[in-house]
Amino acid sequence: MNWHLQDAKNNFSKVVQRARSEGPQTVTLRGERAAVVLSAEDYDRLSGKKKSLAEYLLSGPVWDDDFAEEVNRRSDTMIRDIDL
């Protein structure tokens, strides 16, 4: 819902209640979007801690046994054939 700034100021508790029950509430100033009031839950979801690269990679799908064996079987030194 859109709120004019003066209305949002006069009804701040209602703006907060609606942000919690209906979702983000937009506050306008001279007809232009000026601010958005979010519930704490929405804010936490949007600004939540991002996973590190290691955490992201480790949260991927589990390797099946055949794939894990193939990875473990490969040489420790990387050999690349490069045609120049």
C-alpha positions, 0 to 999 in steps of 0.5 A: 500500500502507498502512504503519503508521508503525512498520513504515514506519520499520523498512522505509523502504528497502522503502517507497521501493523500492515507491514507485518500482516500485508507486506511492505508499505511504501511511503511517498513524498510529493508523489515520489517513492521515498521509503519502504516500511518492512516487517522485521522478518522481511528485513532479516530475509533480505539482509540475511547473512550470505554464505561463504563460498566454502559453505555454498559449495558444501551445501550442494548435492551429495556426491554419489559413491561412483563420483566420489571414487572417481575424484579420489582416484585422480592424480594429485598433480594436474596434467594439462595438454595444451596445444600451442 
